Amino acid sequence: MRKTKRKLEPSEKLMAEARKITENEGAQGWNLAKETLLHQKTQSSQLKEAITYAAILPDYFRPAIVSFCSKAVGGKSKTTIPCGASLILLGKAIGIHDDIIDNLRIRNKRPTLFGKFGKEIALIISDILLFKGFTLMRKNIEAGVPQSATAEILDTIDKFWFQQSESEILEMRSRRQTSITPQECLDKIRMRASELDATTRIGGILGGGSEKEIEALGTYGRLLGMASILRDELVDMLELDALRNRIKHESLPLPLVYAMQNTKLKFEITQIASKKQFSNKTLLGISKAVDEFGGMNFVAEIIEKIAYEAHSSIDIFKSRNKELGLLATSAIIYPAEWKSVLRAM
């Protein structure tokens, strides 16, 4: 008997389409970043293994978003490839640092580089990614990018990515804190979205956009970054290993923070967080209680509002914002989706 395919929910369809267009647009940038790593010669078998591991998971999104933003202001995709590859390496380096800070050894059922090779090797690889990310910028010249544009790009990275460090300080302060408010979480998430703010601005710079156009792209990037992070906050409530790590080592997910406005639930969470170990059954109970109190819906409504704000921010580009618009609306998640996951757990 032929199996009936499960009907995709609206946001799942959009996510699938978004993945497809980012993979197509970002493939050349990812290939350059991957080649830059794998062509590195070393006599250390351990270092070679770790570099290869760092190059396994592709990142199509960063080079794709840079390209889409460049084309939105009338630029060409080809000139964005070196910079897109640079941003991949820089982003991976920051990601390794985050994993170490959060003691995150497993992500999506796969060991992080920190989890597989330990802190020392992970830090060495992040150093390699950082210096290769910046030195790869020299290929901007070969792509025909004016030197002044590269200087502006570096200034943008310096200005906006510094906020990433500031957000990490806030993240550390809120670790395991049960007294943090939903608004404080949102303020921290807005600051964390600075990377995508910088990335979209860089696309506008590479495309030769005006100051007004670059500012619009920056606004779009900040909002899209927030929507993406908020979606992850909700999804972490559905992935029990992620939720366990959030409670033990990181800041609490926003849906949980919202639900802890309920005094009884806050007491229960505080008691659970004080324990060294807790079962999947306990975690599932937390997720269901958070959903019943409206924590999931609270975050989903914010995502939808921000996604539409992001879409509106790029109206000035008219017909050249199709891909950017799709990326914004694909972040939206609907109740039927997370409720079906909870029922199946």
N, C-alpha and C positions, 0 to 999 in steps of 0.2 A: 504493500500500500504506500502510495506517495505521501510523504510528510508535508503537512500544510505549513508554510512559512509563517512565522509570527509576524503579525502586522506591526510595522514600525510606527512609533508615536511621532508626532510632529517634530519635536526637537531632535529626535534620533535621525530623521530623514535629513534635516538641515545639517546636523553634525557630520553625517556621512558625505554630504555634498561639499561641506567646508573642508573636510580632510582630503577629498579628491582634488579640489582646486589648489589647495596649499601644497600638496605633494607634487603636482604638475609644475607649479610656479617656482617652488623652492628646491627642486631636484638639483639644479646646477650649483646652487650655493652650497647645498649639503655635500655634493660630490667633491667640491673644492676643499671644504673643511675636512672631510674624511681623508682625502688624498694628502692633505698637509700633515695630518697626524701619522698616517700609515707609512709615508715615505721617510719618516724620521729614522735614521740609522742609530742603532744602539747595540752594544755588546752585552747588555744586561737582559737576560731572558725574562726576569721578573718585570722589568720596566716595559719591555716589548709586549708582554702579556697584558699588562694594565692599560697601555696605550690602545691596544687592539680592543680591549673591553670597552674603553671609553668611546670608541668609534662605532660600536655595534648599533646602538639605538639612534635612528635618524632624527634630525630636527629639520623639518621642512618649513615650519611656521615662520621662524625669524627671517630667513631670506625671502620667503613669499610675501610677508607683510611689507617688507622694505620695497620690494618690487611693485606691489599693488599701489603703495603710496606714491612712489615715483611716477607711475603711469597716470595716477589721478591728477597730477599737476602737469602732465604732458611730457614726462621723461620716458626713458627707455629701460626695459628690464635688464639688458645686457650690462649696463654700467653699474648696476647694483650688486652683481654677483660677488665680487671680492669683499665688499662691506657686509653683505649678508652672511658670508662664510665667517668673517671676523666675529660677528655678533653671536654666531653659533658657539664658537670656541669660548668667548667671554661668558656667555650664558651658562655653558656647561661647567666652567670653572666656579662660578658663583653657586651653582647648584650643588657642587661637591662640598663647598664650604657650609652651605645650609644643612646638608645631610649630616655633617659632622657635628654642627651645633645642636641639631635636633636629635642626634643619636639614632638616625634613621638608617637601618641596615637592610631593610627590605622595602621595595616599592613595587606595587602591582605584581606581587609574588615573584619578584626578581631581585637578587641582591644588588644594592647600590654599589658603586665602586668602593666606597668606604666599608660597606658590609663584607665585600669579597676580599679586599686586599689590606684592610686596616687603615688606621688614621695616617700613619707616616707616608705610605705609598700614595694614598688619596691626596694628601697635601702636595706631594711632589708632582703628581699628575695635574692638579689644579694650577700649580705654578707654570707648568709647561703650556697648558691651555691659555693662560693669561698672556705669556710673552709671545706665543704664536698668534694669538688673536690680534694683538696690536701690531706685530710685524707684518701680518698679512695685509694690513691697510696699505702697504706700499704698492700693492697690485692695483690700487685705485688709479695710479698713474697710467698703467697699461690699459685700463678700461676707459681712459679719456676723462677721468674726473679731475676738475681743476684743483690745484693745490689749496686754493682758498676754501673750497668746499670741504676738503678733507680736514682742514684746520677747524672749520665750523662744526664738523661731525665730532671731532675730539673734544671740543668745548662742550658740546651737547652731552656727550657721555660723561664728562667730568661733572657737569652741573646736575643732571637728572639721576645718574646712577649713584651719586653720593647719598641720595635719599634712600636707596636700598640699604645702605649701612645703618642709617638712622632708623629704618623700619625694623632691622634686625635687633637693635637695642630695645625697641619697644616690645618686640617678640620675646626677647629674653626676660624682660620685666614681667610680662604677662604669663610666663610659663607656669602651668598648674594653678593659676590664680582663679578662684571661683567668685571673686568680687568684681571682676571686670564687667563693664556695661556693654550692651550692644553698640552704642555710639562710639565707644573707645575702640571696639573691634573694627568698625567701619572706617574710622580715622586711620588706623594702622594699615588696613587693606588699601586705602587710597594712596598711602605713601608707598606701599609695596608695588603699586601699579606704575611707579615712575619708570621702570625699565621699558615698558611698552610705550609710554609717553615718549621716551627718548628714541625708541626704534622707529616709530611712525614719523617723528620729526626728521630723522635721518633720511628716510625715504623721500620726504619732501625736499630736503636739501639736495640730494642726489639728482632729483628730477628738475632742479632749478626753479622750485616754487617760490612764490612771493612770500613776504613775511606773514600776510594774512592767511595764506594757504597752509603754511607750515604750522602756524598757531592752531588752525582748525584741525590739522592732522594730529597735533599733540593732544588736543582735547579729546579727539576720537580715541587715541591710543590709551589715554588715562582711563577713560570710561570702559573701553574694551578690556583693559587689564583688570579693572575692578570686577567686571562681569565674569571673567574667566576665573579669577581667584574665588569669588563668591560661589560659583558653580562647584569648584573643588571643595569648598567648605561644606556644601550640602552633600556631595558625593562621599566625603570622608565619614559621614554618618551612616553610610550604607556599606562601607568596607570595614569590617570589624578589626582587622589588623591595623589599619590606618587609624581608626578610632582609638584603639588601645594605645598606640604610640602617642597620639595627641594628648590623651589623658595623663599618661605617665611622664612624657618628656617635653611636650610642646604646649602651646596655648590651646585652649579649648575651641572647638569649631563654633562658629557663630550661631547655628541653630540651637546648639546646646546652651550657649550663653544666654540666648533669648529665653529659652524654656526655664532656665534657672531663676527667672523672676518669680516662679512658683516656689514658695518657701520649702514645701515638702520635698519637691524634686531636687532643689539645691542641697538640702541636707543629705539626701541619698547619694547624690553625685560626690559630695565632699567626703562621705564615708568610703565610697568606692575608690576615690582617688588616693586615699591614704593607705590603701592596701598595696602590697607588692605584686600580687597576681589577681586577676579576675577572669571569669570564664566568658566564652562567646555568648552563652545564654544571658549572662548579666548585661553584656554590651548590647545585645539585641533588644533586651528589655528597655535599656536607656534610649535607643533609637526610636522605638515605638512610642515611648512616653513623650519624647521630644516632638514627634510628629503629632501626637494627640493634643499637645499643648499649643501647637501652631508654629513651632520653631522652623520646620522645613518650609512651610508656606510663607513665613515672614521673609526668609532669604530669597525664595523664588520670586516673590513680588518685587523685591528690590532689584533682582537681576533683570526682570522684564522692564522695569522702569529705566534702568541704566542702559540697557540694550537699545531701547528706543531713543534715548538721549544721544547715544553714540551714533545711531543712524541719522538723526537730525543734524548732528554736528558736521556731517560731510555733504549736506545738501548743496553746498556751493559748487561741488564738482559735477553735479547733474548726472549725465549718462556715464561718467567715468568712475562711479563709486559702487558699481554692482557687486564686485567681489568683497569690498569693504563692508557693504551693507549686509551681505550674507554672513560674514564672520560675526557681525554684531548680533544678528537675530539668532544665530545658531547656539548662542550661549544660553538662551531661554530654556528652562526646564519646567515641565508640567506635572501636576500632582499625580496623575495616573501612572507616570513613569516611576517615581520613587516609591509610591504605594505598592506597585506590583512587585518591586524588588523586595520590599519589606515582607510582603505576604509569602514570597518564595524562600525567604531565609529560614 
